[in-house]
Amino acid sequence: MSDHQNSDHEEPKAINGLPFVSDIKAPPRQSVYSIKYFLVVVANNLAGCKMFEIVHVGKQKLIGEIIRLKNSKAFIQCYENTAGLRLGDPVIRTKQPLSVMLGPGILENIFDGVQRPLTAIHEASQSIFIPKGIHLVSLNKTKLYPWFPSESIKMGNTLSGGDIIGFMEENSLFKKHMIMIPPKISGKLVMLKPAGTFNIEEVLAELKTPHGITEIKAYHYWPVREPRPTVEKLEGDSLLYTGQRVLDALFPSIRGGTCSIPGAFGCGKTCVSQAVSKYSNCDVVTYVGCGERGNEMAEVLSEFPSLTTRIDGKNVNVMLRTILIANTSNMPVAAREASIYTGICISEYYRDMGYNVVMLADSTSRWAEALREISGRLSEMPADNGYPAYLGGRLASFYERAGKAVCVGNPKRKGSISIIGAVSPPGGDFSDPVTVSTMNITQVFWGLDKKLAQRKHFPSVNWNKSYSNYLDQLKQFFTNFDHHFLDNRRKIAEILHKEMELQEIVQLIGKDSLGETSKLVLDVAKIIREDFLQQNAFSDYDYNCPLEKTAGMMHIIVMYYESINNLLQDTSKNDQQLSLAVIKGNMRDLLNNISAMKFQDPAQSPTEFKNYFDKLKSRINEELKKLKSL
């Protein structure tokens, strides 16, 4: 009986060594292991994944990025709200890093932080909110663009990454969107599409490579965290024109420079950023609204379509050269961190075509706060104010992607990226870790002052704290433009510095106790502050100031100061010193004309500005002759 029982419980043997179906175990499923504070998702059974790989989380396929690997577990930051995820939900690998789609159709568009087209999402969902898990192609694949192949390349030519095979007409302003061979691809040209009208899905060229035939379309993908290659970085030597007198005259930046705009709430950071995006002398503007209030992006969207700027003597719509990336404060925090990289990657794409690009990040403080929040969820060791220890390195890796460069590929061309980052230190405290790290990296510091903003002095750039390290590089540019420019700039800066020193004395003994030359310094400094540095962005005459107007105003103010100063010194030697009050009484009309220089229409030609300022110089000389005859 026992033998029979034993035979009943005997394990069945595999036939020919093959296991039974019941013995075969299914591979471990990649699934959600834990969820940390609705931001970081931990998934198991993800051995073999790479850092920064994109995955789709849950049944709604939320976009996520792997930011840490530990054994077979992956820590995933989700770019969408994780509410509703459950333990055991599937995680699907894409085996690709976070990449952006680069091709015609980027301009005039508005994306979120991971390059999802917000206009297309609104039309598809008929909702003012972004539905969870929605996946749309970033660029319109049905829109047709005129295509013009390059005449300089022939069949059989060997082409490599960066070579231009032709261009498409993206819009009425941007008529040459260069179609380039994507980096890391090279081969012999075997097909080139003739001129016509095509969408971006059309195969425009074919290359014969060691791996077979490679099709070249009007678009390609590029990882956002990987800088696009360049031949070499160059030193910038031309001015980044902003249209703001205080910036162009006192604290100029170069094309390819790095600038920071720190300031407390209400100081006008966004106004300065938007003024630069509207009137700067660049070809493309990338505006990244990173963690700022939604109504600011709404203001940009409502204003920009109606704004025009003069390019080559024609009024054109600002939106035609602008890319908007909106990641407002009510959007997921993780996507805020990605939006900066999305913006700089798109900027590098247009730089590689040989264009000058300005990227505005408003604001990098919100981006740093996103880093801090994600770092906290990962239980990393905090540094100053809770920010991660790698904050400075992340900021540096972002800002170092700016610069003027020789682009890869033929024909040879140069392009530049200028990065302007707004910083929002809490309470306007410039010792904030984000502000300090940014100041250590950037070369131009446009510090905004809360007290100036409260006095309604805009742009509220503090001329005593701000600085620019690009003056030596711009020396030749300003000398060629106007050989008096740098001297006048230095003298205006000296007058403002003297005024700051005299203010302490005035508070002690009063203005009447000062000498005549000291009173003159205070009077001229007031003219500089109120009639030169102050600028009304909402007026028809001062919304934008051409460099010719800026240079002319500086020259007139310095000429007036030096003429009166010399007159006061000459008369004091003869014991017949004229008082400043007498001089001002005799020159009242001239002073009114000097104060009214800012009312000149910015649309005037350089010749008209020259004639206007020449008349004003003659007027000053005539008034001086009358004073000397007294």
BELJOMO-V77333 format. One record per helix or strand. SS is the DSSP state (@ for helix, = for strand). FROM is the first residue (numbers start at 1). LEN is the number of residues. Records with the same first field share a line. If there is no record, write none. Layout:
BEGIN
SS: FROM-LEN, FROM-LEN
END
This chain:
BEGIN
@: 2-7, 15-3, 21-3, 118-8, 245-6, 269-11, 294-11, 318-4, 333-20, 364-14, 384-3, 391-9, 426-3, 433-9, 450-5, 475-7, 485-25, 511-3, 516-18, 547-27, 580-7, 588-12, 606-23
=: 31-6, 40-5, 53-5, 62-9, 73-6, 90-8, 99-4, 110-2, 117-1, 145-5, 158-2, 164-5, 177-4, 187-6, 196-3, 205-5, 212-5, 220-4, 230-5, 239-1, 254-1, 258-5, 284-7, 308-4, 314-4, 322-6, 356-7, 382-1, 388-1, 403-5, 414-10, 444-2, 448-1, 461-1, 467-2
END
